[in-house]
């Protein structure tokens, strides 16, 4: 094995590890929005008398939905990206799923700053002809 191949294998192993790290960070940031989901559910499910103070009029139900729906979207999107990053990390370690890992790397670029850094480095690594050969692809 020449030094270039050894370097490419080490880079893929390192990228695999970083995929797991960024997946954990993405999950943590996504789950913060469960607070929005909880507030939205509280405004929807609790009686208006419980939420209103003596001088306030009750808030409309749409106010709860305005918290719930965006919160759910962020949580579900974040957990989907988390799952894809973890799967991609495993596939990178096994040198399988080239297209999946490349697609996840592109999607990770939207999750600044860690996802962007990881995505760009993964795209660069996967674009090398020697790495494509590891995956059994023609260059």
N, CA, C and O atoms as a GROMACS GRO file, in nm:
protein
  556
    1UNK      N    1   0.085  -0.117   0.000
    1UNK     CA    2   0.000   0.000   0.000
    1UNK      C    3   0.090   0.124   0.000
    1UNK      O    4   0.178   0.138   0.084
    2UNK      N    5   0.066   0.211  -0.094
    2UNK     CA    6   0.149   0.331  -0.103
    2UNK      C    7   0.101   0.437  -0.002
    2UNK      O    8  -0.009   0.425   0.052
    3UNK      N    9   0.182   0.540   0.022
    3UNK     CA   10   0.147   0.642   0.123
    3UNK      C   11   0.017   0.716   0.091
    3UNK      O   12  -0.055   0.757   0.183
    4UNK      N   13  -0.013   0.735  -0.036
    4UNK     CA   14  -0.136   0.804  -0.072
    4UNK      C   15  -0.258   0.722  -0.033
    4UNK      O   16  -0.355   0.776   0.022
    5UNK      N   17  -0.255   0.593  -0.060
    5UNK     CA   18  -0.368   0.507  -0.022
    5UNK      C   19  -0.383   0.502   0.130
    5UNK      O   20  -0.494   0.507   0.182
    6UNK      N   21  -0.270   0.493   0.200
    6UNK     CA   22  -0.274   0.492   0.346
    6UNK      C   23  -0.336   0.622   0.399
    6UNK      O   24  -0.416   0.620   0.492
    7UNK      N   25  -0.298   0.733   0.338
    7UNK     CA   26  -0.351   0.863   0.378
    7UNK      C   27  -0.501   0.871   0.352
    7UNK      O   28  -0.577   0.922   0.435
    8UNK      N   29  -0.545   0.821   0.237
    8UNK     CA   30  -0.688   0.822   0.204
    8UNK      C   31  -0.768   0.737   0.302
    8UNK      O   32  -0.877   0.776   0.344
    9UNK      N   33  -0.714   0.621   0.339
    9UNK     CA   34  -0.782   0.535   0.436
    9UNK      C   35  -0.792   0.602   0.573
    9UNK      O   36  -0.895   0.594   0.640
   10UNK      N   37  -0.684   0.668   0.613
   10UNK     CA   38  -0.686   0.740   0.741
   10UNK      C   39  -0.786   0.855   0.736
   10UNK      O   40  -0.856   0.880   0.834
   11UNK      N   41  -0.792   0.925   0.625
   11UNK     CA   42  -0.887   1.036   0.611
   11UNK      C   43  -1.031   0.986   0.619
   11UNK      O   44  -1.115   1.048   0.684
   12UNK      N   45  -1.060   0.875   0.555
   12UNK     CA   46  -1.196   0.820   0.560
   12UNK      C   47  -1.230   0.776   0.702
   12UNK      O   48  -1.344   0.795   0.747
   13UNK      N   49  -1.135   0.717   0.772
   13UNK     CA   50  -1.159   0.675   0.910
   13UNK      C   51  -1.184   0.797   0.999
   13UNK      O   52  -1.274   0.795   1.084
   14UNK      N   53  -1.106   0.902   0.980
   14UNK     CA   54  -1.123   1.025   1.057
   14UNK      C   55  -1.257   1.092   1.024
   14UNK      O   56  -1.327   1.139   1.114
   15UNK      N   57  -1.291   1.095   0.896
   15UNK     CA   58  -1.420   1.152   0.856
   15UNK      C   59  -1.536   1.072   0.916
   15UNK      O   60  -1.638   1.128   0.956
   16UNK      N   61  -1.520   0.941   0.921
   16UNK     CA   62  -1.622   0.856   0.981
   16UNK      C   63  -1.645   0.894   1.127
   16UNK      O   64  -1.759   0.907   1.172
   17UNK      N   65  -1.536   0.912   1.200
   17UNK     CA   66  -1.546   0.952   1.341
   17UNK      C   67  -1.613   1.087   1.355
   17UNK      O   68  -1.700   1.106   1.440
   18UNK      N   69  -1.573   1.182   1.271
   18UNK     CA   70  -1.632   1.316   1.278
   18UNK      C   71  -1.780   1.316   1.240
   18UNK      O   72  -1.856   1.400   1.287
   19UNK      N   73  -1.821   1.223   1.155
   19UNK     CA   74  -1.964   1.212   1.124
   19UNK      C   75  -2.042   1.179   1.250
   19UNK      O   76  -2.150   1.234   1.273
   20UNK      N   77  -1.989   1.090   1.332
   20UNK     CA   78  -2.057   1.056   1.458
   20UNK      C   79  -2.060   1.176   1.553
   20UNK      O   80  -2.161   1.201   1.618
   21UNK      N   81  -1.950   1.250   1.560
   21UNK     CA   82  -1.943   1.366   1.648
   21UNK      C   83  -2.043   1.473   1.604
   21UNK      O   84  -2.118   1.526   1.686
   22UNK      N   85  -2.045   1.503   1.476
   22UNK     CA   86  -2.137   1.605   1.425
   22UNK      C   87  -2.281   1.557   1.437
   22UNK      O   88  -2.371   1.638   1.458
   23UNK      N   89  -2.305   1.427   1.423
   23UNK     CA   90  -2.440   1.373   1.443
   23UNK      C   91  -2.486   1.399   1.587
   23UNK      O   92  -2.601   1.438   1.609
   24UNK      N   93  -2.398   1.379   1.683
   24UNK     CA   94  -2.433   1.406   1.822
   24UNK      C   95  -2.460   1.552   1.848
   24UNK      O   96  -2.555   1.586   1.919
   25UNK      N   97  -2.378   1.639   1.792
   25UNK     CA   98  -2.399   1.783   1.809
   25UNK      C   99  -2.530   1.826   1.744
   25UNK      O  100  -2.605   1.905   1.801
   26UNK      N  101  -2.557   1.774   1.625
   26UNK     CA  102  -2.682   1.807   1.555
   26UNK      C  103  -2.803   1.759   1.634
   26UNK      O  104  -2.903   1.831   1.643
   27UNK      N  105  -2.795   1.641   1.692
   27UNK     CA  106  -2.906   1.590   1.773
   27UNK      C  107  -2.928   1.680   1.894
   27UNK      O  108  -3.043   1.711   1.927
   28UNK      N  109  -2.821   1.720   1.960
   28UNK     CA  110  -2.834   1.806   2.078
   28UNK      C  111  -2.901   1.939   2.043
   28UNK      O  112  -2.991   1.984   2.114
   29UNK      N  113  -2.857   2.001   1.935
   29UNK     CA  114  -2.917   2.128   1.896
   29UNK      C  115  -3.061   2.112   1.850
   29UNK      O  116  -3.143   2.201   1.871
   30UNK      N  117  -3.091   2.000   1.788
   30UNK     CA  118  -3.229   1.977   1.742
   30UNK      C  119  -3.323   1.957   1.859
   30UNK      O  120  -3.436   2.006   1.858
   31UNK      N  121  -3.277   1.885   1.960
   31UNK     CA  122  -3.363   1.855   2.074
   31UNK      C  123  -3.392   1.975   2.161
   31UNK      O  124  -3.484   1.972   2.242
   32UNK      N  125  -3.314   2.081   2.146
   32UNK     CA  126  -3.343   2.205   2.219
   32UNK      C  127  -3.483   2.255   2.183
   32UNK      O  128  -3.551   2.315   2.266
   33UNK      N  129  -3.524   2.231   2.061
   33UNK     CA  130  -3.653   2.281   2.014
   33UNK      C  131  -3.771   2.200   2.068
   33UNK      O  132  -3.886   2.232   2.037
   34UNK      N  133  -3.744   2.097   2.146
   34UNK     CA  134  -3.853   2.029   2.215
   34UNK      C  135  -3.921   2.123   2.314
   34UNK      O  136  -4.038   2.104   2.348
   35UNK      N  137  -3.850   2.223   2.359
   35UNK     CA  138  -3.910   2.327   2.443
   35UNK      C  139  -4.022   2.400   2.369
   35UNK      O  140  -4.126   2.429   2.426
   36UNK      N  141  -3.999   2.430   2.243
   36UNK     CA  142  -4.103   2.495   2.161
   36UNK      C  143  -4.223   2.402   2.145
   36UNK      O  144  -4.338   2.445   2.150
   37UNK      N  145  -4.194   2.274   2.126
   37UNK     CA  146  -4.302   2.177   2.112
   37UNK      C  147  -4.383   2.172   2.241
   37UNK      O  148  -4.506   2.168   2.237
   38UNK      N  149  -4.315   2.171   2.356
   38UNK     CA  150  -4.385   2.168   2.485
   38UNK      C  151  -4.469   2.291   2.509
   38UNK      O  152  -4.582   2.281   2.557
   39UNK      N  153  -4.415   2.408   2.476
   39UNK     CA  154  -4.491   2.532   2.492
   39UNK      C  155  -4.612   2.530   2.400
   39UNK      O  156  -4.722   2.569   2.441
   40UNK      N  157  -4.593   2.486   2.278
   40UNK     CA  158  -4.705   2.479   2.184
   40UNK      C  159  -4.813   2.384   2.233
   40UNK      O  160  -4.932   2.417   2.226
   41UNK      N  161  -4.774   2.268   2.282
   41UNK     CA  162  -4.872   2.173   2.335
   41UNK      C  163  -4.944   2.229   2.457
   41UNK      O  164  -5.064   2.207   2.474
   42UNK      N  165  -4.871   2.302   2.541
   42UNK     CA  166  -4.934   2.362   2.659
   42UNK      C  167  -5.042   2.461   2.617
   42UNK      O  168  -5.151   2.461   2.673
   43UNK      N  169  -5.011   2.545   2.520
   43UNK     CA  170  -5.110   2.645   2.476
   43UNK      C  171  -5.228   2.580   2.406
   43UNK      O  172  -5.339   2.634   2.409
   44UNK      N  173  -5.207   2.466   2.343
   44UNK     CA  174  -5.316   2.398   2.273
   44UNK      C  175  -5.402   2.316   2.369
   44UNK      O  176  -5.525   2.319   2.359
   45UNK      N  177  -5.339   2.244   2.460
   45UNK     CA  178  -5.411   2.148   2.542
   45UNK      C  179  -5.463   2.202   2.675
   45UNK      O  180  -5.567   2.156   2.724
   46UNK      N  181  -5.394   2.298   2.734
   46UNK     CA  182  -5.440   2.349   2.863
   46UNK      C  183  -5.558   2.444   2.845
   46UNK      O  184  -5.567   2.513   2.744
   47UNK      N  185  -5.647   2.446   2.942
   47UNK     CA  186  -5.759   2.539   2.932
   47UNK      C  187  -5.710   2.684   2.935
   47UNK      O  188  -5.611   2.715   3.002
   48UNK      N  189  -5.777   2.773   2.865
   48UNK     CA  190  -5.733   2.913   2.859
   48UNK      C  191  -5.726   2.980   2.995
   48UNK      O  192  -5.644   3.070   3.015
   49UNK      N  193  -5.809   2.937   3.090
   49UNK     CA  194  -5.810   2.998   3.222
   49UNK      C  195  -5.678   2.973   3.296
   49UNK      O  196  -5.635   3.056   3.376
   50UNK      N  197  -5.615   2.860   3.270
   50UNK     CA  198  -5.490   2.827   3.337
   50UNK      C  199  -5.376   2.916   3.287
   50UNK      O  200  -5.288   2.953   3.364
   51UNK      N  201  -5.378   2.949   3.160
   51UNK     CA  202  -5.269   3.025   3.099
   51UNK      C  203  -5.285   3.175   3.115
   51UNK      O  204  -5.185   3.247   3.110
   52UNK      N  205  -5.404   3.225   3.134
   52UNK     CA  206  -5.428   3.368   3.141
   52UNK      C  207  -5.412   3.417   3.285
   52UNK      O  208  -5.448   3.348   3.380
   53UNK      N  209  -5.356   3.537   3.298
   53UNK     CA  210  -5.352   3.600   3.430
   53UNK      C  211  -5.482   3.676   3.449
   53UNK      O  212  -5.566   3.679   3.359
   54UNK      N  213  -5.499   3.735   3.564
   54UNK     CA  214  -5.627   3.802   3.594
   54UNK      C  215  -5.656   3.919   3.500
   54UNK      O  216  -5.772   3.949   3.473
   55UNK      N  217  -5.551   3.986   3.452
   55UNK     CA  218  -5.574   4.103   3.366
   55UNK      C  219  -5.567   4.071   3.217
   55UNK      O  220  -5.604   4.153   3.134
   56UNK      N  221  -5.520   3.953   3.184
   56UNK     CA  222  -5.505   3.918   3.042
   56UNK      C  223  -5.626   3.842   2.990
   56UNK      O  224  -5.695   3.771   3.063
   57UNK      N  225  -5.648   3.861   2.860
   57UNK     CA  226  -5.747   3.775   2.795
   57UNK      C  227  -5.674   3.650   2.746
   57UNK      O  228  -5.554   3.656   2.720
   58UNK      N  229  -5.744   3.537   2.734
   58UNK     CA  230  -5.677   3.414   2.691
   58UNK      C  231  -5.617   3.427   2.551
   58UNK      O  232  -5.671   3.497   2.465
   59UNK      N  233  -5.506   3.360   2.531
   59UNK     CA  234  -5.442   3.361   2.400
   59UNK      C  235  -5.518   3.269   2.305
   59UNK      O  236  -5.573   3.168   2.348
   60UNK      N  237  -5.521   3.305   2.178
   60UNK     CA  238  -5.590   3.218   2.082
   60UNK      C  239  -5.514   3.087   2.062
   60UNK      O  240  -5.395   3.078   2.090
   61UNK      N  241  -5.585   2.986   2.014
   61UNK     CA  242  -5.526   2.853   1.993
   61UNK      C  243  -5.416   2.856   1.888
   61UNK      O  244  -5.320   2.778   1.897
   62UNK      N  245  -5.426   2.942   1.788
   62UNK     CA  246  -5.325   2.946   1.683
   62UNK      C  247  -5.188   2.980   1.740
   62UNK      O  248  -5.086   2.946   1.680
   63UNK      N  249  -5.185   3.047   1.854
   63UNK     CA  250  -5.058   3.082   1.917
   63UNK      C  251  -4.980   2.956   1.954
   63UNK      O  252  -4.858   2.950   1.937
   64UNK      N  253  -5.051   2.856   2.003
   64UNK     CA  254  -4.988   2.728   2.036
   64UNK      C  255  -4.937   2.656   1.911
   64UNK      O  256  -4.828   2.600   1.911
   65UNK      N  257  -5.018   2.660   1.806
   65UNK     CA  258  -4.976   2.596   1.681
   65UNK      C  259  -4.853   2.666   1.622
   65UNK      O  260  -4.771   2.601   1.557
   66UNK      N  261  -4.841   2.797   1.644
   66UNK     CA  262  -4.726   2.872   1.593
   66UNK      C  263  -4.597   2.829   1.662
   66UNK      O  264  -4.489   2.845   1.605
   67UNK      N  265  -4.606   2.775   1.781
   67UNK     CA  266  -4.489   2.718   1.848
   67UNK      C  267  -4.469   2.572   1.810
   67UNK      O  268  -4.356   2.529   1.785
   68UNK      N  269  -4.578   2.496   1.805
   68UNK     CA  270  -4.570   2.352   1.787
   68UNK      C  271  -4.516   2.312   1.649
   68UNK      O  272  -4.424   2.232   1.640
   69UNK      N  273  -4.572   2.367   1.543
   69UNK     CA  274  -4.538   2.323   1.408
   69UNK      C  275  -4.392   2.354   1.373
   69UNK      O  276  -4.321   2.263   1.328
   70UNK      N  277  -4.342   2.477   1.391
   70UNK     CA  278  -4.200   2.499   1.360
   70UNK      C  279  -4.107   2.416   1.451
   70UNK      O  280  -4.003   2.368   1.406
   71UNK      N  281  -4.145   2.400   1.575
   71UNK     CA  282  -4.064   2.319   1.666
   71UNK      C  283  -4.054   2.175   1.618
   71UNK      O  284  -3.945   2.117   1.618
   72UNK      N  285  -4.167   2.117   1.578
   72UNK     CA  286  -4.166   1.980   1.526
   72UNK      C  287  -4.084   1.968   1.398
   72UNK      O  288  -4.012   1.871   1.378
   73UNK      N  289  -4.096   2.068   1.312
   73UNK     CA  290  -4.020   2.065   1.186
   73UNK      C  291  -3.871   2.064   1.214
   73UNK      O  292  -3.797   1.986   1.155
   74UNK      N  293  -3.826   2.152   1.305
   74UNK     CA  294  -3.683   2.159   1.336
   74UNK      C  295  -3.635   2.029   1.401
   74UNK      O  296  -3.530   1.977   1.365
   75UNK      N  297  -3.712   1.976   1.496
   75UNK     CA  298  -3.672   1.853   1.565
   75UNK      C  299  -3.666   1.736   1.467
   75UNK      O  300  -3.568   1.661   1.466
   76UNK      N  301  -3.769   1.719   1.386
   76UNK     CA  302  -3.771   1.606   1.293
   76UNK      C  303  -3.663   1.618   1.184
   76UNK      O  304  -3.600   1.519   1.148
   77UNK      N  305  -3.643   1.739   1.134
   77UNK     CA  306  -3.539   1.759   1.033
   77UNK      C  307  -3.401   1.733   1.093
   77UNK      O  308  -3.317   1.667   1.032
   78UNK      N  309  -3.379   1.784   1.212
   78UNK     CA  310  -3.250   1.764   1.279
   78UNK      C  311  -3.223   1.618   1.309
   78UNK      O  312  -3.111   1.570   1.290
   79UNK      N  313  -3.325   1.546   1.357
   79UNK     CA  314  -3.305   1.404   1.388
   79UNK      C  315  -3.287   1.321   1.261
   79UNK      O  316  -3.217   1.220   1.262
   80UNK      N  317  -3.350   1.363   1.152
   80UNK     CA  318  -3.329   1.295   1.024
   80UNK      C  319  -3.185   1.314   0.977
   80UNK      O  320  -3.120   1.219   0.935
   81UNK      N  321  -3.136   1.438   0.985
   81UNK     CA  322  -2.997   1.464   0.948
   81UNK      C  323  -2.901   1.389   1.040
   81UNK      O  324  -2.799   1.338   0.996
   82UNK      N  325  -2.935   1.383   1.169
   82UNK     CA  326  -2.853   1.308   1.265
   82UNK      C  327  -2.842   1.163   1.224
   82UNK      O  328  -2.733   1.106   1.223
   83UNK      N  329  -2.955   1.102   1.192
   83UNK     CA  330  -2.954   0.961   1.151
   83UNK      C  331  -2.873   0.941   1.024
   83UNK      O  332  -2.795   0.846   1.014
   84UNK      N  333  -2.892   1.029   0.928
   84UNK     CA  334  -2.818   1.016   0.802
   84UNK      C  335  -2.668   1.034   0.823
   84UNK      O  336  -2.588   0.964   0.761
   85UNK      N  337  -2.628   1.127   0.912
   85UNK     CA  338  -2.486   1.145   0.940
   85UNK      C  339  -2.426   1.021   1.005
   85UNK      O  340  -2.315   0.980   0.971
   86UNK      N  341  -2.499   0.962   1.098
   86UNK     CA  342  -2.449   0.841   1.165
   86UNK      C  343  -2.437   0.725   1.066
   86UNK      O  344  -2.338   0.651   1.068
   87UNK      N  345  -2.537   0.708   0.982
   87UNK     CA  346  -2.532   0.602   0.881
   87UNK      C  347  -2.417   0.626   0.784
   87UNK      O  348  -2.346   0.533   0.747
   88UNK      N  349  -2.400   0.751   0.743
   88UNK     CA  350  -2.292   0.785   0.651
   88UNK      C  351  -2.157   0.759   0.716
   88UNK      O  352  -2.064   0.713   0.649
   89UNK      N  353  -2.144   0.788   0.844
   89UNK     CA  354  -2.019   0.760   0.914
   89UNK      C  355  -1.986   0.612   0.911
   89UNK      O  356  -1.871   0.574   0.890
   90UNK      N  357  -2.086   0.530   0.932
   90UNK     CA  358  -2.065   0.384   0.927
   90UNK      C  359  -2.027   0.339   0.786
   90UNK      O  360  -1.938   0.256   0.768
   91UNK      N  361  -2.096   0.394   0.686
   91UNK     CA  362  -2.067   0.357   0.548
   91UNK      C  363  -1.927   0.403   0.504
   91UNK      O  364  -1.860   0.333   0.429
   92UNK      N  365  -1.885   0.519   0.552
   92UNK     CA  366  -1.750   0.566   0.519
   92UNK      C  367  -1.645   0.470   0.574
   92UNK      O  368  -1.545   0.442   0.508
   93UNK      N  369  -1.667   0.421   0.694
   93UNK     CA  370  -1.572   0.329   0.756
   93UNK      C  371  -1.564   0.197   0.679
   93UNK      O  372  -1.459   0.133   0.675
   94UNK      N  373  -1.676   0.157   0.618
   94UNK     CA  374  -1.680   0.031   0.543
   94UNK      C  375  -1.652   0.048   0.394
   94UNK      O  376  -1.645  -0.050   0.320
   95UNK      N  377  -1.635   0.172   0.348
   95UNK     CA  378  -1.614   0.205   0.206
   95UNK      C  379  -1.731   0.157   0.122
   95UNK      O  380  -1.713   0.094   0.018
   96UNK      N  381  -1.849   0.186   0.167
   96UNK     CA  382  -1.972   0.150   0.096
   96UNK      C  383  -2.062   0.275   0.090
   96UNK      O  384  -2.042   0.371   0.164
   97UNK      N  385  -2.160   0.272   0.002
   97UNK     CA  386  -2.260   0.379  -0.007
   97UNK      C  387  -2.203   0.513  -0.048
   97UNK      O  388  -2.231   0.615   0.016
   98UNK      N  389  -2.123   0.514  -0.153
   98UNK     CA  390  -2.059   0.637  -0.199
   98UNK      C  391  -2.161   0.748  -0.224
   98UNK      O  392  -2.145   0.859  -0.173
   99UNK      N  393  -2.264   0.719  -0.300
   99UNK     CA  394  -2.362   0.823  -0.335
   99UNK      C  395  -2.437   0.873  -0.213
   99UNK      O  396  -2.463   0.992  -0.199
  100UNK      N  397  -2.472   0.780  -0.122
  100UNK     CA  398  -2.540   0.821   0.000
  100UNK      C  399  -2.452   0.915   0.082
  100UNK      O  400  -2.498   1.020   0.126
  101UNK      N  401  -2.326   0.878   0.102
  101UNK     CA  402  -2.234   0.962   0.180
  101UNK      C  403  -2.211   1.096   0.112
  101UNK      O  404  -2.202   1.199   0.180
  102UNK      N  405  -2.201   1.097  -0.019
  102UNK     CA  406  -2.182   1.222  -0.092
  102UNK      C  407  -2.305   1.313  -0.076
  102UNK      O  408  -2.292   1.433  -0.056
  103UNK      N  409  -2.424   1.253  -0.085
  103UNK     CA  410  -2.548   1.330  -0.069
  103UNK      C  411  -2.561   1.385   0.072
  103UNK      O  412  -2.600   1.500   0.091
  104UNK      N  413  -2.529   1.303   0.171
  104UNK     CA  414  -2.535   1.348   0.311
  104UNK      C  415  -2.433   1.460   0.334
  104UNK      O  416  -2.461   1.555   0.408
  105UNK      N  417  -2.317   1.448   0.273
  105UNK     CA  418  -2.216   1.554   0.286
  105UNK      C  419  -2.269   1.686   0.231
  105UNK      O  420  -2.246   1.792   0.289
  106UNK      N  421  -2.339   1.679   0.120
  106UNK     CA  422  -2.399   1.801   0.062
  106UNK      C  423  -2.505   1.858   0.155
  106UNK      O  424  -2.512   1.979   0.175
  107UNK      N  425  -2.588   1.772   0.213
  107UNK     CA  426  -2.693   1.818   0.305
  107UNK      C  427  -2.632   1.872   0.433
  107UNK      O  428  -2.685   1.967   0.491
  108UNK      N  429  -2.523   1.813   0.479
  108UNK     CA  430  -2.458   1.858   0.602
  108UNK      C  431  -2.405   2.000   0.588
  108UNK      O  432  -2.389   2.070   0.687
  109UNK      N  433  -2.377   2.042   0.466
  109UNK     CA  434  -2.326   2.177   0.444
  109UNK      C  435  -2.426   2.284   0.490
  109UNK      O  436  -2.387   2.399   0.514
  110UNK      N  437  -2.552   2.248   0.503
  110UNK     CA  438  -2.654   2.344   0.549
  110UNK      C  439  -2.650   2.365   0.699
  110UNK      O  440  -2.704   2.464   0.749
  111UNK      N  441  -2.587   2.276   0.772
  111UNK     CA  442  -2.583   2.283   0.919
  111UNK      C  443  -2.453   2.351   0.962
  111UNK      O  444  -2.355   2.285   0.996
  112UNK      N  445  -2.453   2.483   0.960
  112UNK     CA  446  -2.333   2.558   0.993
  112UNK      C  447  -2.308   2.556   1.143
  112UNK      O  448  -2.404   2.544   1.218
  113UNK      N  449  -2.187   2.566   1.189
  113UNK     CA  450  -2.059   2.567   1.119
  113UNK      C  451  -1.999   2.427   1.106
  113UNK      O  452  -1.921   2.401   1.014
  114UNK      N  453  -2.035   2.337   1.198
  114UNK     CA  454  -1.971   2.205   1.201
  114UNK      C  455  -2.010   2.121   1.079
  114UNK      O  456  -1.924   2.056   1.018
  115UNK      N  457  -2.136   2.122   1.044
  115UNK     CA  458  -2.182   2.044   0.930
  115UNK      C  459  -2.121   2.093   0.800
  115UNK      O  460  -2.088   2.013   0.712
  116UNK      N  461  -2.107   2.224   0.786
  116UNK     CA  462  -2.047   2.280   0.666
  116UNK      C  463  -1.903   2.233   0.651
  116UNK      O  464  -1.860   2.190   0.543
  117UNK      N  465  -1.828   2.241   0.760
  117UNK     CA  466  -1.689   2.198   0.757
  117UNK      C  467  -1.679   2.050   0.724
  117UNK      O  468  -1.600   2.009   0.638
  118UNK      N  469  -1.760   1.969   0.792
  118UNK     CA  470  -1.758   1.825   0.768
  118UNK      C  471  -1.802   1.793   0.625
  118UNK      O  472  -1.741   1.709   0.558
  119UNK      N  473  -1.906   1.859   0.578
  119UNK     CA  474  -1.955   1.834   0.442
  119UNK      C  475  -1.853   1.867   0.336
  119UNK      O  476  -1.832   1.789   0.243
  120UNK      N  477  -1.789   1.981   0.349
  120UNK     CA  478  -1.688   2.021   0.249
  120UNK      C  479  -1.570   1.923   0.251
  120UNK      O  480  -1.524   1.880   0.145
  121UNK      N  481  -1.522   1.888   0.370
  121UNK     CA  482  -1.409   1.794   0.377
  121UNK      C  483  -1.447   1.657   0.322
  121UNK      O  484  -1.364   1.591   0.259
  122UNK      N  485  -1.569   1.613   0.346
  122UNK     CA  486  -1.614   1.484   0.294
  122UNK      C  487  -1.626   1.488   0.143
  122UNK      O  488  -1.587   1.392   0.075
  123UNK      N  489  -1.679   1.595   0.089
  123UNK     CA  490  -1.691   1.608  -0.056
  123UNK      C  491  -1.553   1.607  -0.121
  123UNK      O  492  -1.532   1.542  -0.223
  124UNK      N  493  -1.459   1.678  -0.060
  124UNK     CA  494  -1.323   1.680  -0.115
  124UNK      C  495  -1.262   1.540  -0.112
  124UNK      O  496  -1.203   1.495  -0.210
  125UNK      N  497  -1.278   1.471   0.002
  125UNK     CA  498  -1.220   1.336   0.015
  125UNK      C  499  -1.284   1.239  -0.083
  125UNK      O  500  -1.215   1.159  -0.146
  126UNK      N  501  -1.417   1.244  -0.095
  126UNK     CA  502  -1.487   1.150  -0.183
  126UNK      C  503  -1.465   1.179  -0.331
  126UNK      O  504  -1.489   1.093  -0.415
  127UNK      N  505  -1.421   1.299  -0.362
  127UNK     CA  506  -1.399   1.336  -0.503
  127UNK      C  507  -1.265   1.289  -0.556
  127UNK      O  508  -1.241   1.294  -0.677
  128UNK      N  509  -1.177   1.243  -0.470
  128UNK     CA  510  -1.045   1.196  -0.514
  128UNK      C  511  -1.059   1.064  -0.591
  128UNK      O  512  -1.133   0.976  -0.550
  129UNK      N  513  -0.988   1.052  -0.702
  129UNK     CA  514  -0.995   0.928  -0.780
  129UNK      C  515  -0.954   0.804  -0.700
  129UNK      O  516  -1.012   0.697  -0.719
  130UNK      N  517  -0.855   0.817  -0.612
  130UNK     CA  518  -0.810   0.701  -0.534
  130UNK      C  519  -0.919   0.655  -0.438
  130UNK      O  520  -0.933   0.535  -0.412
  131UNK      N  521  -0.996   0.748  -0.385
  131UNK     CA  522  -1.105   0.712  -0.293
  131UNK      C  523  -1.219   0.648  -0.372
  131UNK      O  524  -1.281   0.552  -0.326
  132UNK      N  525  -1.246   0.701  -0.488
  132UNK     CA  526  -1.348   0.639  -0.573
  132UNK      C  527  -1.311   0.496  -0.606
  132UNK      O  528  -1.398   0.408  -0.612
  133UNK      N  529  -1.183   0.471  -0.626
  133UNK     CA  530  -1.136   0.335  -0.654
  133UNK      C  531  -1.158   0.245  -0.532
  133UNK      O  532  -1.188   0.126  -0.549
  134UNK      N  533  -1.143   0.298  -0.411
  134UNK     CA  534  -1.170   0.220  -0.290
  134UNK      C  535  -1.317   0.174  -0.286
  134UNK      O  536  -1.348   0.066  -0.236
  135UNK      N  537  -1.403   0.256  -0.339
  135UNK     CA  538  -1.546   0.224  -0.344
  135UNK      C  539  -1.580   0.137  -0.464
  135UNK      O  540  -1.695   0.094  -0.479
  136UNK      N  541  -1.484   0.110  -0.548
  136UNK     CA  542  -1.509   0.029  -0.666
  136UNK      C  543  -1.572   0.106  -0.780
  136UNK      O  544  -1.634   0.046  -0.868
  137UNK      N  545  -1.556   0.237  -0.780
  137UNK     CA  546  -1.610   0.320  -0.887
  137UNK      C  547  -1.501   0.355  -0.987
  137UNK      O  548  -1.383   0.365  -0.952
  138UNK      N  549  -1.540   0.374  -1.109
  138UNK     CA  550  -1.446   0.420  -1.210
  138UNK      C  551  -1.430   0.570  -1.197
  138UNK      O  552  -1.526   0.641  -1.164
  139UNK      N  553  -1.311   0.618  -1.223
  139UNK     CA  554  -1.286   0.762  -1.212
  139UNK      C  555  -1.317   0.837  -1.337
  139UNK      O  556  -1.301   0.959  -1.341
   0.00000   0.00000   0.00000
